[in-house]
Every structure is written in structure tokens, then in C-alpha cells.
Amino acid sequence: MIPRHQKIIFAVLFAASLAMGVMLWRLRERAHQRLLAGQDSAPTNAPEVAPAEPATLLVASDADGSLQPQVESLPLPADPGARARALLVRLLGLYAAPGATHPVPGGVNPVGQVFLMPVPKAQAESGRAAAAPAADATAAQANSPLLAVVNLNSSFLAGHPSGIETETLTVLSICGTLHANLPRVTEVRFLVDGQQHATLAGHADLTRTYLAAEAAPVQGAHP
């Protein structure tokens, strides 16, 4: 015989278990309904894509050592840094395509990021303009020259042909493309996987600062 008090304890525990089971089932149903309601209210429109606009790429040609302006319609982000990266990804993608005028295998995602910042000398000059009216100072800042820091991926360097002319053409085409589309970019520096690297593929110096003016079309290029 089971003592009466044990029967009472068992009945209470059984009732409590049933009550908890019912409560958990109701909570589960409510959570499921909230999930369905959230899915129904979620926007179904596709994310907006940046509108296409004309962009000028300075495309290198190994045949005559020139940089040829090439206008393309590209979807470009509004953010200047992302815009610069999109331009360079397209430019270096042309070099990786079959029949390229400047063949460079390049790999996937040749450019990690492009950072834009005031050139150091512009920062020094800003101190001398501290007494200028606020409106003039704001306008000067909006038009101040920029330094572009291009962070290349090591996979791009690994596939780049070695040679002073081919490496120089790649560097100048990058500088020229940035300046043609972002005129405030007057200087360009390079990193590789976020670190300073000696050369592109054994020749072109990646430790120096390049002037965008050095990337003007050369040797037969037609602006």
C-alpha cells in the first residue's frame, strides 16, 4: 500500500507537470504567431541598387605603354571610399579578363578597401587659415586635397607579372582612375593586406606616395 501522503504528493506533482506542459505549449504557439506576424510585416521589396553612372577608367596598354581613358556605366556607391573601391575593382577586373590590353590575373577581390583622408600638408595649412571666416573655412575643407590609401590583397600581387614597365602601368592606372573620378584625390599610397609592402612584383615601389598628376595619359593616349 502506498501511504496516503505520498499519493497526495504524486497527484500534486502530476498536476503541476500538466500545468507546465500546457503553459509551455501556449508560449510556443504565441512565439510562432509572433514569428509569422513579423514575416508578414517584413518588406518584400528588393534592396536598392546604386544607380549606374558614367565613370572614366584609365586602362593600361602593354602594346605602347599608354593609359587610355575608357568611359563605362557603373553602379557606384555614394560613400567616397566605397566608390573608389568599386572603380578599382572594375579596373583590375578588366586586366583579369581574356584578351586584356594589360593582362594581370589578379585573383578574387583584388582590392580590400580604399581609405580617403586629408593629405598631411593640407592639415598643416589648415592651422594658418584658423582666423578665416567659418564659411570660408568650411568651403576650403570641402575642396581640400585627399590622400587615397589603397589596400590591395596579397592574391593580386601573387598573380601580377614582374617587370618595371608592367608594374608601373598598373600603379599609374590605379592613381589615374582615382583622380579622374574623385578629383580631390591628389596623392595615393598602397598597403597589402593592411601592411606596408616593398614592391608590387619586384619593381614598382609601394612604400612611396604617388602623385595623381603622374598618372596623366602617356605615350599616345587620347584624353
Backbone as ProteinMPNN parsed JSONL, in Angstrom:
{"seq_chain_A": "MIPRHQKIIFAVLFAASLAMGVMLWRLRERAHQRLLAGQDSAPTNAPEVAPAEPATLLVASDADGSLQPQVESLPLPADPGARARALLVRLLGLYAAPGATHPVPGGVNPVGQVFLMPVPKAQAESGRAAAAPAADATAAQANSPLLAVVNLNSSFLAGHPSGIETETLTVLSICGTLHANLPRVTEVRFLVDGQQHATLAGHADLTRTYLAAEAAPVQGAHP", "coords_chain_A": {"N_chain_A": [[0.841, -1.2, 0.0], [0.519, 2.196, -0.864], [1.421, 4.964, 0.992], [-0.928, 7.466, 2.123], [-0.091, 10.17, 2.111], [1.971, 10.164, 0.262], [0.592, 9.598, -2.053], [-0.835, 11.948, -2.313], [1.249, 13.816, -2.698], [2.29, 12.839, -5.135], [0.053, 13.291, -6.812], [-0.108, 16.057, -6.726], [2.357, 16.777, -7.928], [1.98, 15.646, -10.452], [-0.192, 17.156, -11.403], [1.036, 19.649, -11.43], [2.975, 19.217, -13.402], [1.37, 18.801, -15.648], [0.202, 21.339, -15.819], [2.451, 22.96, -16.354], [3.208, 21.881, -18.789], [1.022, 22.614, -20.413], [1.297, 25.397, -20.257], [3.825, 25.837, -21.465], [3.229, 24.93, -24.03], [1.354, 26.859, -24.83], [2.962, 29.161, -24.755], [4.764, 28.511, -26.761], [3.066, 28.499, -28.988], [2.32, 31.203, -29.06], [4.791, 32.417, -29.57], [5.272, 31.374, -32.094], [3.192, 32.56, -33.557], [3.918, 35.26, -33.342], [6.279, 35.185, -34.81], [5.311, 34.554, -37.381], [3.779, 36.852, -37.812], [5.782, 38.773, -37.876], [7.148, 38.017, -40.206], [5.171, 38.502, -42.085], [4.954, 41.271, -41.96], [7.406, 42.133, -42.788], [9.424, 43.95, -45.145], [9.023, 43.373, -48.636], [10.254, 44.295, -50.833], [13.012, 44.409, -53.074], [16.434, 45.103, -52.131], [17.734, 48.417, -52.574], [19.658, 49.283, -55.422], [22.71, 50.818, -56.275], [22.527, 53.555, -58.502], [23.443, 53.42, -61.969], [26.159, 55.174, -63.409], [28.218, 57.316, -65.474], [31.678, 56.526, -65.603], [35.17, 57.137, -65.624], [37.773, 55.153, -66.605], [41.232, 54.691, -66.387], [42.856, 52.893, -68.507], [45.445, 50.592, -68.849], [47.786, 49.86, -71.46], [49.777, 47.391, -72.751], [50.87, 47.288, -75.243], [51.749, 49.789, -76.251], [52.574, 51.036, -74.0], [50.782, 52.854, -72.804], [48.189, 54.849, -71.206], [44.855, 54.602, -71.516], [41.918, 56.487, -71.593], [38.791, 55.18, -70.666], [35.404, 55.131, -70.853], [32.815, 53.984, -68.813], [29.602, 52.71, -67.813], [28.71, 52.467, -64.57], [27.446, 51.003, -61.514], [27.739, 52.94, -58.788], [28.57, 53.394, -55.397], [27.452, 55.879, -52.969], [29.137, 56.605, -50.886], [32.396, 57.889, -50.643], [34.795, 56.332, -50.211], [33.913, 53.66, -50.632], [33.068, 54.006, -53.201], [35.46, 54.552, -54.546], [36.728, 52.072, -54.223], [34.989, 50.412, -55.716], [35.44, 51.381, -58.289], [38.135, 50.671, -58.696], [38.038, 47.906, -58.444], [36.574, 47.27, -60.721], [38.351, 48.251, -62.705], [40.69, 46.634, -62.318], [39.493, 44.256, -62.764], [39.119, 44.321, -65.5], [41.718, 43.88, -66.365], [42.072, 41.258, -65.658], [40.479, 39.907, -67.383], [39.914, 37.821, -70.317], [41.937, 38.476, -73.177], [42.831, 40.971, -72.381], [44.275, 44.263, -72.511], [46.302, 44.736, -70.83], [47.394, 42.331, -69.307], [46.694, 40.934, -66.188], [46.457, 38.522, -63.835], [45.295, 38.699, -61.17], [43.275, 37.566, -59.287], [40.621, 36.898, -56.838], [38.618, 39.571, -55.628], [40.582, 41.909, -55.721], [41.071, 44.313, -54.413], [40.987, 45.342, -51.114], [40.136, 47.528, -49.317], [39.594, 51.088, -49.714], [40.893, 53.892, -48.351], [40.173, 57.248, -47.604], [41.669, 60.307, -46.832], [42.625, 63.53, -45.442], [45.417, 65.097, -47.021], [48.654, 65.216, -45.516], [50.033, 67.749, -45.711], [47.964, 69.48, -46.235], [46.654, 69.492, -43.832], [48.489, 70.816, -42.245], [48.44, 73.352, -43.377], [45.899, 74.131, -42.672], [45.968, 75.176, -40.154], [46.968, 77.747, -40.473], [44.846, 78.961, -41.586], [43.045, 79.389, -39.621], [41.98, 81.749, -38.67], [40.242, 82.551, -40.592], [36.943, 83.35, -41.954], [34.115, 81.363, -40.88], [32.506, 80.225, -42.916], [34.199, 80.374, -45.138], [36.23, 78.683, -44.244], [34.883, 76.248, -44.081], [34.242, 75.82, -46.778], [36.814, 75.628, -47.812], [37.68, 73.285, -46.577], [35.946, 71.429, -47.73], [36.916, 71.33, -50.285], [39.479, 70.484, -50.028], [42.555, 68.75, -50.749], [42.883, 65.146, -51.068], [44.296, 62.172, -49.673], [44.539, 58.976, -50.941], [44.459, 55.773, -49.653], [45.195, 52.745, -50.76], [44.3, 49.535, -50.199], [45.554, 46.704, -51.177], [44.937, 43.242, -51.972], [46.843, 40.342, -51.106], [46.628, 38.267, -52.906], [46.32, 39.485, -55.353], [48.848, 40.618, -55.811], [50.328, 38.265, -55.928], [49.691, 37.172, -58.383], [50.558, 39.035, -60.19], [52.379, 40.03, -63.07], [55.953, 40.276, -63.245], [58.048, 43.092, -63.709], [59.376, 46.232, -64.615], [58.01, 48.057, -66.3], [55.404, 46.97, -66.685], [54.492, 46.821, -64.043], [54.615, 49.509, -63.275], [52.713, 50.627, -65.012], [50.372, 49.481, -63.989], [50.231, 50.642, -61.406], [50.093, 53.403, -62.071], [47.739, 53.446, -63.552], [45.858, 52.875, -61.612], [46.158, 55.117, -59.909], [45.483, 57.177, -61.732], [42.826, 56.528, -62.41], [41.504, 56.865, -59.965], [41.882, 59.647, -59.558], [40.624, 60.714, -61.811], [37.94, 60.274, -61.347], [37.492, 61.025, -58.758], [38.339, 63.94, -58.171], [39.509, 65.298, -56.033], [41.338, 63.584, -54.97], [44.637, 63.617, -54.75], [46.969, 62.391, -54.039], [48.363, 59.115, -53.639], [48.706, 56.169, -51.789], [49.912, 52.827, -51.013], [48.903, 49.761, -49.502], [49.293, 46.325, -48.495], [47.253, 43.769, -47.717], [46.725, 45.244, -45.435], [49.229, 45.97, -44.516], [52.453, 47.58, -44.881], [54.219, 47.182, -47.943], [57.029, 46.207, -49.869], [57.362, 46.189, -52.787], [55.411, 46.001, -55.867], [55.593, 43.748, -57.638], [58.228, 43.16, -57.427], [59.436, 45.408, -58.522], [57.994, 48.047, -58.915], [57.743, 50.594, -56.588], [56.122, 50.359, -53.549], [56.248, 51.692, -51.198], [56.348, 54.392, -51.341], [54.762, 57.649, -51.809], [52.464, 58.333, -54.317], [51.86, 60.8, -56.791], [48.856, 61.97, -58.132], [48.941, 63.38, -60.483], [50.987, 62.256, -61.868], [49.877, 60.234, -63.24], [48.782, 60.98, -65.636], [47.467, 60.476, -68.941], [49.728, 58.817, -71.106], [52.197, 58.563, -73.75], [50.869, 58.429, -76.435], [48.227, 58.242, -75.6], [44.824, 59.239, -75.739], [43.068, 61.762, -74.405]], "CA_chain_A": [[0.0, 0.0, 0.0], [1.228, 3.475, -0.912], [0.876, 5.87, 2.006], [-1.825, 8.497, 1.594], [0.613, 11.439, 1.867], [2.747, 10.03, -0.976], [-0.362, 9.741, -3.151], [-1.144, 13.384, -2.459], [2.426, 14.456, -3.314], [2.334, 12.423, -6.54], [-1.026, 13.966, -7.531], [0.261, 17.476, -6.872], [3.425, 16.862, -8.932], [1.405, 15.339, -11.759], [-0.974, 18.323, -11.812], [1.976, 20.729, -11.755], [3.594, 18.877, -14.686], [0.391, 19.088, -16.692], [0.057, 22.79, -15.941], [3.659, 23.484, -17.021], [3.153, 21.467, -20.188], [0.056, 23.472, -21.1], [1.858, 26.743, -20.339], [4.878, 25.824, -22.474], [2.605, 24.797, -25.35], [0.786, 28.157, -25.18], [4.066, 30.076, -25.055], [5.299, 28.143, -28.08], [2.12, 28.961, -30.004], [2.415, 32.654, -29.153], [6.05, 32.748, -30.251], [5.106, 31.039, -33.513], [2.34, 33.579, -34.161], [4.707, 36.489, -33.481], [7.21, 34.978, -35.919], [4.557, 34.688, -38.62], [3.405, 38.256, -37.965], [6.976, 39.51, -38.287], [7.419, 37.705, -41.606], [4.169, 39.16, -42.923], [5.159, 42.716, -41.978], [8.725, 42.458, -43.334], [9.35, 44.467, -46.517], [9.293, 42.371, -49.671], [10.951, 44.928, -51.945], [14.436, 44.112, -53.172], [17.249, 46.235, -51.695], [18.053, 49.367, -53.629], [20.965, 49.154, -56.042], [23.227, 52.124, -56.652], [22.26, 53.826, -59.918], [24.603, 53.425, -62.862], [26.584, 56.495, -63.869], [29.466, 57.203, -66.237], [32.946, 56.582, -64.873], [36.332, 57.09, -66.518], [38.849, 54.277, -66.177], [42.492, 54.849, -67.108], [43.193, 51.498, -68.779], [46.81, 50.435, -69.343], [48.011, 49.045, -72.661], [51.167, 46.945, -72.846], [51.34, 47.4, -76.629], [52.506, 51.027, -76.435], [52.89, 51.625, -72.705], [49.931, 54.031, -72.621], [46.977, 54.798, -70.403], [43.769, 55.049, -72.375], [40.643, 56.7, -70.904], [37.683, 54.333, -71.113], [34.207, 55.506, -70.108], [31.87, 52.892, -68.61], [28.466, 52.986, -66.936], [28.882, 51.575, -63.425], [26.714, 51.333, -60.283], [28.736, 53.415, -57.836], [28.018, 53.822, -54.101], [27.596, 57.296, -52.648], [30.284, 56.778, -49.998], [33.596, 58.056, -51.485], [35.717, 55.213, -50.094], [33.317, 52.518, -51.326], [33.046, 54.384, -54.621], [36.823, 54.358, -55.046], [36.987, 50.635, -54.314], [34.22, 49.859, -56.837], [36.137, 51.771, -59.519], [39.369, 49.893, -58.855], [37.668, 46.503, -58.686], [36.221, 47.185, -62.141], [39.576, 48.445, -63.492], [41.539, 45.449, -62.235], [38.745, 43.17, -63.393], [39.413, 44.374, -66.945], [43.041, 43.293, -66.574], [41.982, 39.809, -65.447], [39.606, 39.33, -68.409], [40.617, 37.327, -71.51], [42.205, 39.482, -74.203], [43.106, 42.274, -71.773], [45.408, 45.008, -73.067], [47.335, 44.734, -69.787], [46.97, 41.122, -68.583], [47.101, 40.707, -64.793], [45.49, 37.56, -63.313], [44.564, 39.445, -60.147], [42.59, 36.848, -58.226], [39.307, 37.362, -56.401], [38.65, 40.758, -54.768], [41.957, 42.418, -55.685], [41.181, 45.477, -53.532], [40.263, 45.186, -49.867], [39.48, 48.793, -49.003], [40.258, 52.335, -50.089], [40.672, 54.894, -47.312], [40.413, 58.62, -48.04], [41.963, 61.2, -45.704], [43.318, 64.755, -45.877], [46.863, 64.962, -47.169], [49.301, 65.846, -44.359], [50.365, 69.16, -45.894], [46.72, 70.242, -46.146], [46.363, 69.637, -42.416], [49.375, 71.851, -41.718], [47.988, 74.648, -43.863], [44.626, 74.488, -42.064], [46.237, 75.988, -38.972], [47.162, 79.134, -40.873], [43.558, 79.51, -42.011], [42.129, 79.321, -38.489], [41.325, 83.04, -38.472], [39.346, 82.826, -41.712], [35.527, 83.184, -41.612], [33.683, 79.962, -40.799], [32.02, 79.773, -44.218], [35.367, 80.153, -45.996], [36.945, 77.507, -43.753], [34.105, 75.066, -44.464], [34.421, 75.627, -48.22], [38.185, 75.158, -48.046], [37.758, 71.881, -46.167], [35.214, 70.611, -48.697], [37.703, 71.248, -51.513], [40.871, 70.16, -49.705], [43.038, 67.526, -51.412], [42.788, 63.909, -50.296], [45.218, 61.054, -49.865], [43.86, 57.677, -51.029], [45.27, 54.629, -49.249], [44.616, 51.584, -51.435], [44.706, 48.289, -49.548], [45.485, 45.588, -52.118], [45.014, 41.897, -51.404], [48.075, 39.654, -51.491], [46.356, 37.416, -54.067], [46.548, 40.291, -56.547], [50.295, 40.705, -56.009], [50.86, 36.945, -56.257], [49.494, 36.878, -59.797], [50.977, 40.148, -61.055], [53.641, 39.806, -63.779], [57.076, 41.087, -62.787], [58.652, 43.931, -64.748], [59.246, 47.624, -64.222], [57.0, 48.764, -67.091], [54.058, 46.458, -66.419], [54.114, 47.2, -62.681], [54.385, 50.955, -63.266], [51.434, 50.883, -65.668], [49.295, 49.128, -63.058], [50.173, 51.667, -60.36], [49.628, 54.667, -62.632], [46.339, 53.337, -63.955], [45.081, 52.983, -60.374], [46.186, 56.526, -59.492], [44.754, 57.987, -62.707], [41.4, 56.238, -62.316], [41.005, 57.522, -58.757], [41.862, 61.102, -59.741], [39.672, 61.069, -62.859], [36.575, 60.187, -60.826], [37.494, 61.742, -57.478], [39.403, 64.928, -58.443], [40.19, 65.733, -54.81], [42.436, 62.65, -54.682], [45.87, 64.103, -55.391], [48.071, 61.518, -53.66], [47.953, 57.714, -53.463], [49.65, 55.237, -51.165], [49.47, 51.435, -51.128], [49.139, 48.738, -48.488], [48.964, 44.959, -48.936], [46.654, 43.103, -46.557], [46.803, 46.143, -44.289], [50.617, 46.209, -44.113], [53.318, 48.154, -45.915], [54.882, 46.159, -48.751], [58.128, 46.873, -50.576], [57.121, 46.39, -54.223], [54.229, 45.343, -56.416], [56.018, 42.397, -58.04], [59.681, 43.176, -57.508], [59.979, 46.637, -59.109], [57.266, 49.274, -58.564], [57.87, 50.882, -55.161], [54.855, 50.564, -52.857], [56.472, 52.404, -49.941], [56.331, 55.835, -51.607], [53.486, 58.288, -52.11], [52.36, 58.679, -55.733], [51.056, 61.953, -57.13], [47.87, 61.62, -59.158], [49.328, 64.034, -61.735], [51.915, 61.38, -62.587], [49.106, 59.229, -63.962], [48.16, 61.534, -66.836], [47.677, 59.584, -70.104], [51.068, 58.977, -71.677], [52.613, 57.826, -74.932], [49.853, 58.15, -77.435], [46.876, 58.192, -75.067], [43.992, 60.325, -76.216], [42.091, 62.086, -73.371]], "C_chain_A": [[0.883, 1.259, 0.0], [0.607, 4.401, 0.128], [0.085, 7.0, 1.358], [-1.07, 9.79, 1.28], [1.466, 11.373, 0.591], [1.833, 10.142, -2.2], [-0.69, 11.212, -3.394], [0.013, 14.116, -3.137], [2.51, 14.12, -4.795], [1.275, 13.148, -7.366], [-0.69, 15.426, -7.764], [1.333, 17.651, -7.949], [2.892, 16.608, -10.328], [0.609, 16.527, -12.29], [-0.064, 19.481, -12.218], [2.63, 20.469, -13.103], [2.654, 19.173, -15.845], [0.248, 20.585, -16.923], [1.246, 23.406, -16.668], [3.666, 23.109, -18.492], [2.21, 22.33, -20.995], [0.616, 24.874, -21.287], [2.936, 26.828, -21.422], [4.294, 25.734, -23.88], [2.014, 26.128, -25.793], [1.868, 29.178, -25.524], [4.649, 29.786, -26.431], [4.388, 28.649, -29.19], [2.185, 30.477, -30.177], [3.681, 33.092, -29.887], [5.949, 32.468, -31.746], [4.252, 32.085, -34.22], [3.087, 34.893, -34.351], [5.69, 36.379, -34.639], [6.511, 35.142, -37.252], [4.16, 36.139, -38.869], [4.593, 39.093, -38.419], [7.318, 39.256, -39.738], [6.444, 38.412, -42.528], [4.425, 40.651, -43.043], [6.499, 43.115, -42.552], [8.59, 42.958, -44.757], [9.745, 43.4, -47.521], [10.039, 42.969, -50.852], [12.425, 44.547, -51.923], [15.242, 45.325, -52.714], [17.625, 47.125, -52.871], [19.483, 49.158, -54.122], [21.416, 50.538, -56.474], [22.978, 52.358, -58.147], [23.546, 53.844, -60.737], [24.894, 54.849, -63.304], [27.904, 56.356, -64.615], [30.688, 57.351, -65.349], [34.083, 56.429, -65.871], [37.415, 56.219, -65.906], [40.08, 54.559, -67.018], [43.078, 53.454, -67.307], [44.575, 51.416, -69.427], [46.845, 49.547, -70.579], [49.488, 48.691, -72.741], [51.735, 47.157, -74.243], [52.188, 48.645, -76.835], [52.813, 51.722, -75.11], [52.038, 52.836, -72.379], [48.827, 53.768, -71.612], [45.864, 55.404, -71.231], [42.498, 55.27, -71.555], [39.54, 55.845, -71.516], [36.474, 54.63, -70.231], [33.26, 54.313, -70.038], [30.743, 53.358, -67.697], [28.492, 51.975, -65.797], [27.957, 51.98, -62.282], [27.709, 51.691, -59.195], [28.077, 53.866, -56.539], [28.237, 55.307, -53.867], [28.811, 57.543, -51.769], [31.572, 56.844, -50.819], [34.568, 56.881, -51.414], [35.214, 53.978, -50.816], [33.275, 52.768, -52.824], [34.419, 54.133, -55.25], [37.138, 52.877, -55.203], [36.258, 50.017, -55.502], [34.897, 50.183, -58.169], [37.364, 50.893, -59.754], [39.084, 48.41, -59.076], [37.305, 46.31, -60.159], [37.462, 47.302, -63.024], [40.428, 47.18, -63.489], [40.828, 44.215, -62.77], [38.959, 43.135, -64.899], [40.752, 43.707, -67.25], [43.031, 41.78, -66.426], [41.147, 39.118, -66.517], [40.43, 38.817, -69.598], [40.786, 38.442, -72.537], [42.489, 40.858, -73.662], [44.309, 42.933, -72.423], [46.575, 45.061, -72.086], [47.038, 43.538, -68.87], [47.574, 41.009, -67.178], [46.071, 39.756, -64.181], [44.667, 38.083, -62.143], [43.908, 38.684, -59.033], [41.253, 37.465, -57.872], [39.466, 38.543, -55.444], [40.057, 41.339, -54.649], [42.159, 43.585, -54.73], [40.345, 45.239, -52.278], [39.455, 46.417, -49.517], [40.267, 49.937, -49.639], [39.878, 53.358, -49.024], [41.027, 56.274, -47.858], [40.608, 59.5, -46.82], [42.666, 62.447, -46.212], [44.812, 64.495, -46.024], [47.529, 65.704, -46.023], [49.576, 67.327, -44.535], [49.111, 70.029, -45.829], [46.344, 70.459, -44.692], [47.237, 70.732, -41.815], [48.899, 73.234, -42.132], [46.701, 75.088, -43.196], [44.823, 75.333, -40.816], [46.4, 77.452, -39.31], [45.861, 79.788, -41.282], [42.559, 79.55, -40.869], [41.362, 80.621, -38.29], [40.349, 83.382, -39.579], [37.903, 82.683, -41.266], [35.12, 81.72, -41.682], [33.245, 79.436, -42.148], [33.18, 79.491, -45.155], [36.127, 78.907, -45.564], [36.219, 76.228, -44.154], [34.271, 74.767, -45.945], [35.816, 75.095, -48.528], [38.329, 73.697, -47.678], [37.079, 70.972, -47.177], [36.007, 70.41, -49.982], [39.156, 70.854, -51.262], [41.284, 68.86, -50.375], [43.021, 66.327, -50.473], [43.914, 62.947, -50.654], [44.394, 59.777, -49.887], [44.848, 56.579, -50.639], [44.574, 53.377, -49.781], [45.177, 50.315, -50.797], [44.483, 47.123, -50.51], [45.522, 44.264, -51.368], [46.248, 41.174, -51.945], [47.86, 38.748, -52.698], [46.579, 38.183, -55.369], [48.042, 40.388, -56.839], [50.866, 39.368, -56.457], [50.734, 36.632, -57.735], [49.994, 37.953, -60.74], [52.3, 39.827, -61.754], [54.73, 40.75, -63.271], [57.683, 41.853, -63.959], [58.395, 45.389, -64.435], [58.14, 48.326, -64.995], [55.593, 48.282, -66.757], [53.586, 46.829, -65.015], [53.797, 48.697, -62.604], [53.052, 51.301, -63.911], [50.263, 50.556, -64.748], [49.127, 50.215, -61.999], [49.606, 52.975, -60.909], [48.169, 54.604, -63.069], [45.419, 53.422, -62.744], [44.998, 54.44, -59.926], [45.345, 57.392, -60.427], [43.258, 57.771, -62.635], [40.788, 56.904, -61.082], [40.86, 59.025, -58.972], [40.823, 61.523, -60.773], [38.239, 61.105, -62.328], [36.404, 60.878, -59.48], [38.605, 62.782, -57.549], [40.142, 65.408, -57.192], [41.33, 64.793, -54.408], [43.67, 63.097, -55.465], [47.074, 63.231, -55.074], [47.53, 60.115, -53.369], [49.081, 56.941, -52.793], [49.052, 53.834, -51.214], [49.819, 50.636, -49.876], [48.808, 47.383, -49.118], [48.509, 44.191, -47.708], [46.839, 43.935, -45.29], [48.205, 46.471, -43.821], [51.393, 46.859, -45.255], [54.07, 47.031, -46.622], [55.894, 46.849, -49.647], [57.794, 47.189, -52.024], [55.844, 45.676, -54.652], [54.547, 43.91, -56.82], [57.523, 42.369, -58.255], [60.273, 44.478, -58.005], [59.266, 47.898, -58.632], [57.235, 49.455, -57.048], [56.504, 51.159, -54.532], [55.025, 51.272, -51.517], [56.387, 53.912, -50.118], [54.901, 56.336, -51.791], [53.495, 58.715, -53.57], [51.468, 59.907, -55.898], [50.111, 61.585, -58.265], [48.238, 62.229, -60.5], [50.284, 63.169, -62.547], [51.175, 60.367, -63.451], [48.367, 59.809, -65.146], [48.408, 60.593, -67.997], [49.012, 59.881, -70.789], [51.212, 58.186, -72.957], [51.444, 57.432, -75.838], [48.444, 58.071, -76.912], [46.103, 59.411, -75.528], [42.933, 60.629, -75.158], [40.702, 62.188, -73.929]], "O_chain_A": [[1.849, 1.365, 0.755], [-0.609, 4.597, 0.137], [0.363, 7.433, 0.24], [-1.372, 10.445, 0.283], [1.665, 12.385, -0.082], [2.216, 10.69, -3.234], [-0.806, 11.656, -4.536], [-0.2, 14.932, -4.034], [2.768, 14.996, -5.62], [1.549, 13.575, -8.487], [-0.942, 15.975, -8.837], [1.242, 18.552, -8.782], [3.297, 17.271, -11.282], [0.709, 16.873, -13.467], [-0.325, 20.195, -13.187], [2.826, 21.406, -13.878], [3.058, 19.713, -16.876], [0.181, 21.049, -18.062], [1.066, 24.284, -17.512], [4.073, 23.9, -19.343], [2.527, 22.737, -22.113], [0.439, 25.48, -22.344], [2.959, 27.778, -22.205], [4.788, 26.373, -24.809], [2.134, 26.509, -26.958], [1.717, 29.961, -26.461], [4.988, 30.706, -27.177], [4.858, 29.163, -30.206], [2.114, 30.982, -31.297], [3.655, 34.006, -30.711], [6.472, 33.224, -32.565], [4.546, 32.462, -35.355], [2.93, 35.566, -35.37], [5.914, 37.347, -35.366], [7.038, 35.788, -38.157], [4.199, 36.607, -40.007], [4.449, 40.003, -39.236], [7.737, 40.175, -40.441], [6.815, 38.868, -43.61], [4.157, 41.247, -44.086], [6.736, 44.299, -42.79], [7.749, 42.466, -45.509], [10.674, 42.625, -47.296], [10.42, 42.248, -51.775], [13.011, 44.384, -50.852], [14.794, 46.459, -52.884], [17.809, 46.662, -53.996], [20.393, 48.891, -53.338], [20.622, 51.335, -56.973], [23.194, 51.46, -58.961], [24.603, 54.238, -60.245], [23.976, 55.634, -63.544], [28.63, 55.383, -64.413], [30.724, 58.197, -64.455], [33.973, 55.683, -66.844], [37.917, 56.509, -64.82], [39.982, 54.656, -68.241], [43.711, 52.899, -66.409], [44.843, 52.084, -70.426], [46.051, 48.618, -70.725], [50.347, 49.572, -72.791], [52.953, 47.203, -74.414], [53.219, 48.593, -77.505], [53.261, 52.869, -75.099], [52.523, 53.766, -71.734], [48.567, 52.63, -71.22], [45.92, 56.576, -71.604], [42.037, 54.346, -70.886], [39.381, 55.798, -72.736], [36.508, 54.413, -69.019], [32.937, 53.704, -71.057], [30.913, 54.287, -66.907], [28.32, 50.776, -66.018], [27.703, 53.169, -62.09], [28.45, 50.826, -58.728], [27.121, 54.641, -56.573], [29.103, 55.921, -54.49], [29.454, 58.585, -51.89], [31.825, 55.944, -51.62], [35.113, 56.47, -52.439], [35.971, 53.317, -51.527], [33.43, 51.842, -53.62], [34.523, 53.576, -56.342], [37.742, 52.468, -56.194], [36.827, 49.194, -56.22], [34.921, 49.348, -59.074], [37.603, 50.43, -60.869], [39.807, 47.738, -59.81], [37.682, 45.31, -60.771], [37.616, 46.544, -63.982], [40.84, 46.707, -64.549], [41.468, 43.247, -63.18], [38.98, 42.065, -65.507], [40.9, 43.046, -68.278], [43.878, 41.091, -66.995], [41.1, 37.889, -66.569], [41.522, 39.322, -69.856], [39.882, 39.253, -72.738], [42.4, 41.836, -74.405], [45.25, 42.256, -72.837], [47.699, 45.391, -72.465], [46.493, 43.714, -67.781], [48.793, 40.991, -67.007], [44.913, 40.143, -64.02], [43.447, 37.92, -62.134], [43.978, 39.132, -57.889], [40.801, 38.419, -58.505], [40.327, 38.53, -54.565], [40.663, 41.266, -53.58], [43.278, 43.833, -54.281], [39.147, 44.97, -52.363], [38.229, 46.357, -49.429], [41.422, 49.786, -50.039], [38.7, 53.654, -48.819], [42.064, 56.445, -48.5], [39.814, 59.453, -45.88], [43.244, 62.43, -47.298], [45.399, 63.755, -45.234], [47.015, 66.736, -45.59], [49.374, 68.099, -43.597], [49.181, 71.187, -45.416], [45.776, 71.496, -44.348], [46.776, 71.494, -40.965], [48.945, 74.176, -41.341], [46.415, 76.284, -43.144], [43.949, 76.12, -40.455], [46.015, 78.316, -38.522], [45.762, 81.014, -41.326], [41.362, 79.723, -41.097], [40.231, 80.611, -37.803], [39.685, 84.416, -39.508], [37.636, 81.971, -40.298], [35.695, 80.937, -42.438], [33.58, 78.305, -42.5], [33.168, 78.499, -45.885], [36.616, 78.154, -46.406], [36.854, 75.239, -44.522], [34.424, 73.61, -46.336], [35.989, 74.23, -49.387], [39.012, 72.943, -48.371], [37.564, 69.876, -47.457], [35.797, 69.427, -50.692], [39.974, 70.886, -52.181], [40.459, 67.963, -50.552], [43.13, 66.468, -49.255], [44.407, 62.92, -51.782], [43.63, 59.517, -48.957], [45.929, 56.467, -51.215], [43.501, 53.002, -49.309], [46.38, 50.059, -50.853], [43.368, 46.618, -50.643], [46.068, 44.175, -50.268], [46.644, 41.371, -53.094], [48.804, 38.483, -53.442], [46.98, 37.597, -56.375], [48.458, 40.255, -57.99], [51.785, 39.33, -57.275], [51.564, 35.914, -58.291], [49.875, 37.814, -61.957], [53.249, 39.395, -61.099], [54.449, 41.893, -62.91], [57.813, 41.322, -65.062], [57.29, 45.744, -64.025], [57.398, 49.116, -64.413], [54.687, 49.094, -66.566], [52.406, 47.119, -64.817], [52.836, 49.103, -61.951], [52.334, 52.171, -63.419], [49.268, 51.28, -64.731], [48.01, 50.656, -61.728], [48.739, 53.587, -60.286], [47.445, 55.594, -62.967], [44.324, 53.977, -62.834], [43.921, 54.94, -59.603], [44.582, 58.242, -59.969], [42.489, 58.721, -62.782], [39.684, 57.445, -61.148], [39.839, 59.613, -58.612], [40.203, 62.576, -60.629], [37.418, 61.885, -62.81], [35.296, 61.269, -59.111], [39.703, 62.543, -57.045], [41.278, 65.875, -57.285], [42.185, 65.16, -53.602], [43.727, 62.966, -56.688], [48.093, 63.313, -55.759], [46.396, 59.951, -52.917], [50.246, 57.045, -53.177], [47.851, 53.664, -51.427], [50.88, 50.813, -49.277], [48.131, 47.31, -50.143], [49.281, 43.986, -46.772], [47.08, 43.395, -44.211], [48.369, 47.179, -42.827], [51.048, 46.714, -46.428], [54.5, 46.061, -45.997], [55.647, 47.954, -50.132], [57.927, 48.336, -52.451], [55.278, 44.869, -53.915], [53.867, 42.972, -56.404], [58.034, 41.667, -59.128], [61.488, 44.662, -57.931], [59.894, 48.744, -57.996], [56.763, 48.584, -56.318], [55.809, 52.089, -54.94], [54.054, 51.436, -50.777], [56.356, 54.641, -49.127], [53.96, 55.551, -51.912], [54.427, 59.384, -54.016], [50.446, 60.036, -55.224], [50.52, 60.961, -59.244], [47.897, 61.675, -61.545], [50.387, 63.322, -63.765], [51.781, 59.714, -64.301], [47.413, 59.199, -65.628], [49.463, 59.961, -68.049], [49.37, 61.036, -71.019], [50.448, 57.257, -73.22], [51.098, 56.258, -75.973], [47.521, 57.852, -77.698], [46.67, 60.492, -75.687], [41.988, 59.854, -75.007], [39.757, 62.456, -73.186]]}, "name": "protein", "num_of_chains": 1, "seq": "MIPRHQKIIFAVLFAASLAMGVMLWRLRERAHQRLLAGQDSAPTNAPEVAPAEPATLLVASDADGSLQPQVESLPLPADPGARARALLVRLLGLYAAPGATHPVPGGVNPVGQVFLMPVPKAQAESGRAAAAPAADATAAQANSPLLAVVNLNSSFLAGHPSGIETETLTVLSICGTLHANLPRVTEVRFLVDGQQHATLAGHADLTRTYLAAEAAPVQGAHP"}
